[in-house]
Amino acid sequence: MKQEELLRKIQEVDFACLELNLYLDNNPNNQNALKDYNALANESMKLKKIYEMNFGPLTNFGSSLSQYPFAWINEPWPWEGK
């Protein structure tokens, strides 16, 4: 998957996670929604791991590991594309 396609997929999955999170705030006993949320959260983590292995870190402040030399300052930033 190309960098732009992978980043778009991450954004789509994270958006769905956010929407389900908001829904679950008001419906905490909905087991189906919680199951869907957990599945999407796992998918998001997998996609982010794939992205970071191929294109570098997506986040900083202890959320992502970095290879040597420290790669967070390399451009383009994940949201800038190429």
C-alpha positions as CSV (number, residue, x, y, z in Angstrom):
1,M,0.0,0.0,0.0
2,K,1.3,3.5,-0.9
3,Q,2.0,6.0,1.9
4,E,-0.9,8.2,1.0
5,E,-3.3,5.2,0.8
6,L,-2.2,3.8,4.2
7,L,-2.4,7.2,5.8
8,R,-6.0,7.6,4.4
9,K,-7.0,4.2,5.8
10,I,-5.6,5.1,9.2
11,Q,-7.7,8.3,9.1
12,E,-10.8,6.4,8.2
13,V,-10.4,3.8,10.9
14,D,-9.5,6.4,13.5
15,F,-12.6,8.5,12.5
16,A,-14.8,5.4,13.0
17,C,-13.2,4.8,16.4
18,L,-13.9,8.3,17.4
19,E,-17.5,8.1,16.4
20,L,-18.0,4.8,18.2
21,N,-16.2,6.3,21.3
22,L,-18.7,9.1,21.3
23,Y,-21.6,6.7,20.9
24,L,-20.3,4.5,23.7
25,D,-20.1,7.5,26.0
26,N,-23.9,7.6,25.9
27,N,-24.5,3.9,25.4
28,P,-21.9,2.1,27.6
29,N,-23.8,-1.2,27.8
30,N,-24.0,-1.7,24.0
31,Q,-21.9,-4.8,23.6
32,N,-22.0,-4.8,19.8
33,A,-20.8,-1.2,19.6
34,L,-18.0,-2.1,22.1
35,K,-17.0,-5.1,20.0
36,D,-16.9,-3.0,16.9
37,Y,-14.9,-0.3,18.7
38,N,-12.3,-2.8,19.9
39,A,-12.0,-4.4,16.5
40,L,-11.4,-0.9,14.9
41,A,-8.9,0.0,17.7
42,N,-6.9,-3.1,16.9
43,E,-7.1,-2.4,13.2
44,S,-5.8,1.2,13.9
45,M,-2.9,-0.1,15.9
46,K,-2.0,-2.6,13.2
47,L,-2.1,0.0,10.4
48,K,-0.1,2.5,12.4
49,K,2.6,-0.1,13.1
50,I,2.8,-0.9,9.4
51,Y,3.0,2.8,8.6
52,E,5.7,3.5,11.1
53,M,7.8,0.5,10.0
54,N,7.7,1.7,6.4
55,F,7.5,5.5,6.6
56,G,8.6,6.6,10.1
57,P,6.8,7.8,13.2
58,L,3.3,9.2,13.2
59,T,3.3,10.7,16.7
60,N,5.9,11.8,19.3
61,F,6.1,12.1,23.0
62,G,6.6,8.4,23.8
63,S,3.8,7.1,21.6
64,S,6.1,5.9,18.8
65,L,9.6,4.4,18.8
66,S,12.3,5.9,16.6
67,Q,15.1,4.3,14.7
68,Y,18.7,5.7,14.9
69,P,19.3,8.5,14.0
70,F,16.2,10.1,15.7
71,A,13.8,10.3,12.8
72,W,11.0,12.5,14.1
73,I,12.5,15.6,12.4
74,N,12.7,14.1,9.0
75,E,10.4,15.5,6.3
76,P,7.8,15.3,5.0
77,W,5.6,15.1,8.0
78,P,3.0,12.3,7.9
79,W,0.2,14.7,7.1
80,E,2.1,16.5,4.4
81,G,2.6,13.6,2.0
82,K,5.2,13.8,-0.7
